[in-house]
Structures are given as C-alpha cells and as structure tokens.
C-alpha cells in the first residue's frame, strides 16, 4: 500500500511539474519527448487519482460497499481518461 502511495505521489509531482513549467521532466531512460506537456501533466494527475483509489481500496471497504464501488469506478474512469489524454497529446505533438 505504501508503494502505491509513493507511485501516486510521483505521478502527481510529474503532473504538477509539467503543468507549472509547460515542459516535460527529464527522464533517465529510453523515453522520447513526443508528448504535449499540458496533456501529459493532466494525464499524470488522472493516473495519480487512479493509483490513490486503488491504494485506498481496503480502507474504503470499511466505509461501505456502495461507496467503494462508486469510488473504484471513478478511479477506473480517471485511468481511462488519463490514457486517452496522453494518447491524444502524443498524436497532436507528432502531427505538428
């Protein structure tokens, strides 16, 4: 669970950095710079929401099963939106 929180925080930091500076962060390994920074930042923030909802799953089960299902579906929706946003940002950058 703590590893998931760490990954979620890393996604959030990458997203905020990309939005604040309008640049992609440096990456130490085989990663091309073909993403639009704004879309990349928002996609990373949506991925962070997904990771946090998955990490909080056991805690939310104590609050009620219905709430758990709603939050889990919102997290999966954030994941799908983040993937779509990142993919669309990659296409826009490549076409220009």
C-alpha positions in Angstrom: 0.0 0.0 0.0 2.8 2.4 0.8 4.4 1.6 -2.6 1.2 2.5 -4.3 1.0 5.8 -2.4 4.6 6.5 -3.5 3.8 5.9 -7.1 0.7 8.0 -6.9 2.7 10.9 -5.4 5.3 10.5 -8.1 2.6 10.7 -10.8 1.2 13.8 -9.1 4.6 15.5 -8.9 5.3 14.8 -12.5 1.9 16.2 -13.5 2.2 19.3 -11.4 5.7 19.9 -12.8 4.6 19.5 -16.4 1.6 21.9 -15.9 3.6 24.5 -14.0 6.6 24.7 -16.3 5.0 23.6 -19.6 7.9 21.3 -20.1 8.3 17.5 -19.8 10.5 16.3 -17.0 13.9 14.8 -17.8 13.7 11.0 -18.0 16.8 8.9 -17.4 16.0 6.1 -19.8 14.6 5.4 -23.3 11.7 7.9 -23.4 11.0 10.2 -26.3 9.8 13.8 -25.9 6.8 13.5 -28.2 4.1 14.4 -25.7 2.4 17.8 -25.3 3.4 18.9 -21.8 -0.1 20.2 -20.7 -1.9 17.0 -21.7 0.9 14.9 -20.2 0.5 16.8 -16.9 -3.2 16.3 -16.7 -2.9 12.6 -17.7 -0.3 12.1 -14.9 -2.7 13.7 -12.4 -5.5 11.5 -13.5 -3.3 8.4 -13.2 -2.4 9.6 -9.6 -6.2 9.7 -8.8 -6.4 6.1 -10.1 -3.5 4.9 -8.0 -4.8 6.5 -4.9 -8.3 5.0 -5.3 -6.7 1.5 -5.7 -4.4 2.1 -2.7 -7.3 3.2 -0.5 -9.5 0.2 -1.5 -9.1 -1.7 1.7 -9.9 1.4 3.8 -12.9 2.2 1.7 -14.4 -1.3 2.2 -14.9 -0.4 5.9 -16.9 2.7 4.9 -19.4 0.7 2.8 -19.5 -1.5 -0.2 -21.6 1.0 -2.3 -19.1 3.8 -1.7 -16.2 1.5 -2.5 -17.8 0.6 -5.9 -18.5 4.3 -6.8 -15.0 5.4 -5.9 -13.5 2.5 -7.7 -15.5 3.2 -10.8 -14.4 6.9 -10.6 -10.8 5.7 -10.4 -11.1 3.5 -13.4 -12.7 6.3 -15.3 -9.8 8.6 -14.3 -7.4 5.9 -15.5 -9.2 5.6 -18.9 -9.4 9.4 -19.3 -5.6 9.7 -18.5 -4.7 7.1 -21.0 -6.9 8.8 -23.7 -5.5 12.2 -22.8 -1.9 11.0 -23.0 -2.6 9.3 -26.3 -4.2 12.3 -27.8 -1.3 14.5 -26.6 1.1 12.2 -28.3 -0.8 12.4 -31.6 -1.0 16.2 -31.6 2.7 16.6 -31.0 3.6 14.1 -33.7 1.4 15.7 -36.4 2.8 19.2 -35.9 
